[in-house]
Amino acid sequence: MDAIDRRLLRLLHEDARTTYHDLGRAVRLSANTVSERVRRLRTSGVVKAYRAELDPSALGRRLVMMSDVRLREGMERSVFEDGVREVPQVVSGSRVTGEYDFQIRVVCVDAAEFEGVVDVLKRDHGVRELRSRLVLHDIEIDPSRLLDL
């Protein structure tokens, strides 16, 4: 990956809908050359996906909780992972080290909805214990800064 690839990645990170023509103009290459470079970046796995980023609060989901999850004894991690994908309020999750098995991010309309999610996780998805914290605000950190390393 050279400096041009890094510049293309920064531009795509800012706006993934930028045309190859506009990208080419920004890096002084033809649209066809840019297209080939972007294809190579996708094929190599550097670019994982293009998607619209949704704002949960704009969708009426202003209660955001981070929950540490401990599974019941004998519960298969893969079964939990498959099951938690079926809970629409869970928008992300990570397998973690330490005393808990996972950390999940849950977005809800209110505390009553969150309580219902907790009940579903415990009843249907092998959760033994949750330790939850209210997210006050997120810190925006641009992952494209990795390109400078």
C-alpha positions as CSV (number, residue, x, y, z in Angstrom):
1,M,0.0,0.0,0.0
2,D,1.5,3.3,-1.1
3,A,0.7,7.0,-0.4
4,I,-1.9,7.1,-3.1
5,D,-3.8,4.1,-1.6
6,R,-3.7,5.8,1.8
7,R,-5.1,9.0,0.3
8,L,-7.9,7.0,-1.5
9,L,-8.7,5.2,1.8
10,R,-9.0,8.6,3.6
11,L,-11.3,10.0,0.9
12,L,-13.5,6.8,0.9
13,H,-13.7,6.9,4.6
14,E,-14.9,10.5,4.5
15,D,-17.5,9.7,1.8
16,A,-17.8,6.1,0.4
17,R,-20.1,7.4,-2.3
18,T,-17.4,9.5,-4.0
19,T,-17.1,8.6,-7.6
20,Y,-14.0,7.1,-9.2
21,H,-13.8,10.2,-11.3
22,D,-13.7,12.5,-8.3
23,L,-11.3,10.2,-6.5
24,G,-9.1,10.2,-9.6
25,R,-9.1,14.0,-9.7
26,A,-8.1,14.1,-6.0
27,V,-5.1,11.8,-6.5
28,R,-4.3,12.8,-10.1
29,L,-5.0,9.4,-11.6
30,S,-7.6,8.2,-14.1
31,A,-10.9,6.8,-13.0
32,N,-10.0,3.4,-14.4
33,T,-6.7,3.4,-12.4
34,V,-8.5,4.4,-9.2
35,S,-11.2,1.7,-9.8
36,E,-8.5,-0.9,-10.1
37,R,-6.7,0.3,-6.9
38,V,-10.0,0.3,-5.0
39,R,-10.8,-3.2,-6.3
40,R,-7.4,-4.4,-5.0
41,L,-8.0,-2.8,-1.6
42,R,-11.4,-4.6,-1.4
43,T,-10.0,-7.9,-2.5
44,S,-7.1,-7.7,0.0
45,G,-9.6,-7.0,2.8
46,V,-8.4,-3.5,3.6
47,V,-11.8,-2.2,2.7
48,K,-14.4,-4.4,4.4
49,A,-17.7,-2.8,3.3
50,Y,-19.5,0.3,2.2
51,R,-22.6,1.2,4.3
52,A,-24.7,4.0,5.6
53,E,-24.1,4.9,9.2
54,L,-27.3,5.1,11.1
55,D,-27.9,7.4,14.1
56,P,-29.9,5.5,16.7
57,S,-31.0,8.8,18.5
58,A,-32.5,10.1,15.2
59,L,-34.5,6.8,15.1
60,G,-35.8,7.6,18.6
61,R,-33.4,5.4,20.4
62,R,-31.7,7.7,22.8
63,L,-30.9,5.3,25.7
64,V,-27.6,3.7,24.9
65,M,-26.2,1.1,27.3
66,M,-22.9,-0.8,27.4
67,S,-23.4,-4.2,29.0
68,D,-20.8,-6.7,30.2
69,V,-22.3,-10.2,29.7
70,R,-21.4,-13.3,31.7
71,L,-22.9,-16.5,30.1
72,R,-24.4,-19.4,32.1
73,E,-22.1,-22.3,32.7
74,G,-22.0,-24.6,29.6
75,M,-23.4,-22.0,27.3
76,E,-21.6,-22.2,23.9
77,R,-20.2,-18.8,22.9
78,S,-21.2,-19.4,19.2
79,V,-24.8,-20.1,20.3
80,F,-24.9,-16.8,22.2
81,E,-23.4,-14.9,19.3
82,D,-26.0,-16.3,16.9
83,G,-28.8,-15.6,19.3
84,V,-27.8,-12.0,20.2
85,R,-27.9,-11.2,16.4
86,E,-31.6,-11.8,16.6
87,V,-32.1,-9.1,19.3
88,P,-32.6,-5.9,17.3
89,Q,-31.7,-3.5,20.1
90,V,-28.2,-5.0,20.3
91,V,-26.2,-3.1,17.7
92,S,-22.7,-4.3,18.4
93,G,-20.8,-6.8,20.5
94,S,-17.3,-8.1,21.3
95,R,-15.9,-11.2,22.9
96,V,-13.6,-9.9,25.7
97,T,-11.1,-11.1,28.2
98,G,-11.5,-10.8,31.9
99,E,-14.3,-11.7,34.2
100,Y,-17.1,-11.3,31.6
101,D,-17.5,-13.1,28.3
102,F,-18.8,-10.3,26.0
103,Q,-19.5,-6.6,25.9
104,I,-22.6,-5.5,24.0
105,R,-24.0,-2.2,23.0
106,V,-27.8,-1.9,23.4
107,V,-29.9,1.0,22.1
108,C,-33.5,1.5,23.4
109,V,-36.3,4.0,23.5
110,D,-36.4,4.0,27.3
111,A,-35.6,2.0,30.5
112,A,-38.6,-0.2,30.1
113,E,-37.5,-1.4,26.7
114,F,-34.0,-2.0,28.1
115,E,-35.5,-4.1,30.9
116,G,-37.3,-6.2,28.3
117,V,-34.0,-6.7,26.4
118,V,-32.3,-7.9,29.6
119,D,-35.2,-10.3,30.3
120,V,-34.9,-11.7,26.7
121,L,-31.1,-12.1,27.0
122,K,-31.4,-14.0,30.3
123,R,-34.4,-16.1,29.3
124,D,-33.5,-17.0,25.7
125,H,-29.8,-16.4,25.1
126,G,-27.9,-18.0,28.0
127,V,-27.0,-14.8,29.9
128,R,-26.3,-15.3,33.6
129,E,-25.4,-11.8,34.5
130,L,-25.2,-8.3,33.0
131,R,-23.4,-5.3,34.3
132,S,-24.7,-2.3,32.4
133,R,-23.7,1.4,32.2
134,L,-25.4,4.3,30.5
135,V,-23.4,5.9,27.7
136,L,-23.4,9.6,28.2
137,H,-21.8,10.4,24.9
138,D,-19.4,8.8,22.4
139,I,-16.0,10.0,21.6
140,E,-15.5,10.3,17.8
141,I,-12.2,8.9,16.8
142,D,-11.3,8.6,13.1
143,P,-10.0,5.1,12.4
144,S,-8.4,6.4,9.2
145,R,-5.6,7.7,11.5
146,L,-4.2,4.2,11.4
147,L,-3.1,5.1,7.9
148,D,-0.5,7.4,9.4
149,L,1.3,4.6,11.3
